[in-house]
Amino acid sequence: MNLLRDIVKILLSGHTLGQKKNYIKYLISRKGNVLGYDPVTISIVGTTRCTLNCDMCPTHSGKVSGDYPYKQKNIRDIDFEMFREMIDRFKNATTVHIIGSGEPLLNEDFFRMVDYAHQRKMIVKTFSNGTTIKKNMDNILNSKLDGITISLNGHDSKEFARMTGAEEKVYDEIYAATKALVDEKKKRGSGVKVKLSFIIDRVNYRDIPKMVDIGLGLSVDHIFFCNFLASPYSGLKADERALFAEGGLTDELNAIFGKYPPEVRKKLTPPVLIDKTMSWNNCRSHFSQIRFDGDGNVSSCSMMLLNMCGNGNYRDPDVWNNVFFRNMRAKFLSGSMEALPEPCLVCPDNKGVKIL
């Protein structure tokens, strides 16, 4: 039934005929090491420059060692010509995400890239830390963005500082900019969806109702609660911070989210809990998404923000089925935990279970 629903949805969409055909092939194809369809999602590392250096960020955190083998390297911004070449190469993708490993709106070509992808009938979304919203408000609301998710990461300034390591005043600035953006969006009747995200860990999960109140008070379109993404350093390890589907936590979170009426619940995405006992792999990014950075490196994961060097270049012939992608798909299809990169073992996209 879900497959039929997804096929009908894509057929009724405003995508091109080629995009619709490709997406249906993705839906019905058997997943293997070599794929007979193009990626359905393009993920863009528009920049690795950032206005913050959050403690939990694997790219910019001072707590994550420079020797960490999965740490994303700082590289140059993607320029418009490179972006256009990438989009044209994979024109059958339906969605473009401009996300990490930095603050996307710092890229001077950001809005040109949004408009170009929109012209190619692609859905375009981005994720911001909120520090660049105030100065880009007009551009955001006048753009063809389908959605912007702002990482508020706290129900107050103290919680924001605990989670990010940034000064408390930064929270107040992000909150004020988000409120101004939503208020101005209403005045203009802009179609850009404004969403919030919060990182949830073992310390703050009982404060989720306060975060819901913040989001509802701001009148945002949606609120995401994201499980903490771990790295193997003190204060950042999975066993210290991440939420696992054990010890009654599933029931506790179900009770927290279950108290909201349906009209509120549809605006909330609960955190995905990690199941330590899971023997299969849920992640499908290697079968659906191709990711690019400013040096032309490729990968697929946009969740754990892994180092992309050495995986191939976007100009390589048949890069979508190159050695890197074939090997990664084989690992995820094997069901073997030993074969996976270490971060994948504690990634909610791979070893996660949804609540409710």
MOTAGI-V604669 format. One record per pair of residues at least 24 apart in sequence whose C-alpha atoms are under 7 Angstrom apart, sorted by the first residue. I is the first residue (numbers start at 1). J is the second residue. D is the distance in Angstrom with one decimal. If there is no record, write none. Layout:
<<I,J,D> <I,J,D>>
This chain:
<<14,121,6.9> <15,94,6.9> <15,121,5.2> <15,122,6.8> <16,121,6.5> <18,92,5.7> <19,92,4.3> <19,93,6.0> <19,94,6.0> <22,92,6.3> <32,329,6.9> <33,326,4.7> <33,329,5.2> <33,330,5.6> <34,321,5.7> <34,326,6.1> <35,321,6.8> <38,90,7.0> <38,92,6.7> <39,93,5.8> <39,288,5.0> <39,289,5.1> <39,290,6.2> <40,92,6.9> <40,93,4.1> <40,94,5.5> <40,95,6.6> <40,288,5.5> <40,289,6.1> <41,93,5.3> <41,94,6.1> <41,95,4.8> <41,96,5.8> <41,288,6.2> <41,289,4.6> <41,290,6.6> <42,93,6.7> <42,95,6.3> <42,96,4.8> <42,97,6.3> <42,289,5.7> <42,290,5.2> <42,291,5.8> <43,96,5.8> <43,97,4.8> <43,98,6.0> <43,99,6.9> <43,289,6.9> <43,290,6.1> <43,291,4.4> <43,292,6.4> <43,302,7.0> <44,97,6.1> <44,98,4.7> <44,99,6.0> <44,291,5.7> <44,292,5.2> <44,293,6.3> <45,98,6.3> <45,99,5.7> <45,100,5.5> <45,101,6.1> <45,292,6.0> <45,293,4.7> <45,294,7.0> <46,77,5.7> <46,78,5.3> <46,98,6.2> <46,99,6.9> <46,104,5.6> <46,107,6.3> <46,293,6.7> <46,294,6.9> <47,76,6.6> <47,77,4.5> <47,78,6.6> <47,101,6.6> <47,102,5.5> <47,103,6.8> <47,104,6.0> <47,107,6.2> <48,74,5.5> <48,75,6.3> <48,100,6.7> <48,101,4.8> <48,102,4.1> <49,102,4.9> <49,103,6.3> <50,102,4.6> <50,103,4.8> <51,103,6.8> <54,164,4.4> <54,165,5.8> <54,166,6.6> <55,164,5.2> <55,165,5.6> <56,164,6.6> <56,236,6.7> <59,101,6.4> <64,233,6.6> <70,306,5.0> <70,307,4.8> <71,306,5.8> <71,307,5.1> <72,305,6.5> <72,306,5.5> <72,307,3.9> <72,308,6.6> <73,307,6.3> <75,294,6.3> <75,295,6.5> <76,294,5.2> <76,295,6.6> <77,107,6.6> <77,294,5.0> <78,293,6.5> <78,294,4.1> <79,109,6.4> <80,109,5.8> <80,113,6.3> <83,113,6.8> <94,122,4.9> <94,123,6.2> <95,122,5.1> <95,123,4.6> <95,124,6.0> <96,122,6.6> <96,123,6.1> <96,124,4.9> <96,125,6.5> <97,124,6.0> <97,125,5.0> <97,126,5.7> <98,125,6.4> <98,126,4.8> <98,127,7.0> <99,126,5.8> <99,127,5.6> <101,305,6.6> <103,128,5.9> <103,129,6.5> <104,128,6.6> <105,132,6.6> <111,143,6.8> <114,144,6.4> <114,145,6.4> <115,144,5.8> <118,144,6.4> <130,174,5.1> <131,174,5.8> <133,177,6.0> <134,177,5.2> <137,181,6.3> <141,185,6.6> <141,190,6.0> <141,192,6.4> <145,192,5.9> <146,192,5.2> <146,193,6.2> <147,192,5.3> <147,193,4.4> <147,194,5.9> <148,193,6.3> <148,194,5.2> <148,195,6.1> <149,194,6.0> <149,195,4.5> <149,196,5.3> <149,197,6.6> <150,195,6.1> <150,196,4.8> <150,197,6.1> <151,196,5.9> <151,197,4.8> <151,198,6.2> <152,196,6.4> <152,197,6.1> <152,198,6.0> <153,197,6.5> <153,198,4.2> <153,199,5.6> <154,198,6.5> <154,211,7.0> <155,210,5.9> <155,211,5.0> <155,214,6.6> <179,218,5.9> <182,220,6.8> <193,221,6.0> <194,220,5.5> <194,221,5.6> <195,220,5.4> <195,221,5.4> <195,222,4.8> <195,223,5.8> <196,222,6.4> <196,223,4.8> <196,224,6.1> <197,223,5.7> <197,224,4.5> <197,225,5.8> <198,224,6.3> <198,225,5.0> <198,226,6.1> <199,225,6.0> <199,226,4.8> <199,227,5.9> <199,228,5.9> <200,225,6.3> <200,226,5.7> <200,227,5.1> <200,228,5.7> <201,227,6.4> <201,228,5.5> <201,241,5.2> <201,242,5.4> <201,243,6.1> <202,241,5.4> <202,242,6.4> <202,243,6.2> <221,267,6.7> <222,267,4.6> <222,268,6.1> <223,267,6.1> <223,268,5.0> <223,269,6.3> <224,268,6.1> <224,269,4.8> <224,270,6.6> <225,269,6.0> <225,270,5.2> <225,271,4.9> <226,271,4.8> <226,272,7.0> <227,271,5.2> <227,272,6.1> <227,273,6.8> <227,348,7.0> <229,304,6.9> <229,347,6.6> <238,346,6.9> <243,273,5.5> <243,274,6.4> <244,273,5.1> <244,274,4.6> <244,275,5.9> <245,273,5.3> <245,274,5.7> <245,275,5.3> <250,355,6.5> <254,355,6.4> <254,356,5.7> <272,348,5.8> <272,352,5.6> <272,353,5.6> <272,354,4.9> <272,355,6.8> <273,348,6.3> <273,352,5.2> <273,353,5.3> <273,354,6.4> <274,346,6.6> <274,348,5.5> <274,351,5.4> <274,352,4.2> <274,353,6.2> <275,351,5.7> <275,352,5.7> <275,353,6.6> <278,351,6.4> <279,335,6.4> <280,335,4.8> <281,332,5.9> <281,335,6.0> <281,350,5.5> <281,351,6.3> <282,349,6.6> <282,350,4.5> <282,351,6.3> <283,349,5.4> <283,350,4.2> <286,325,6.6> <286,328,7.0> <286,329,6.2>>
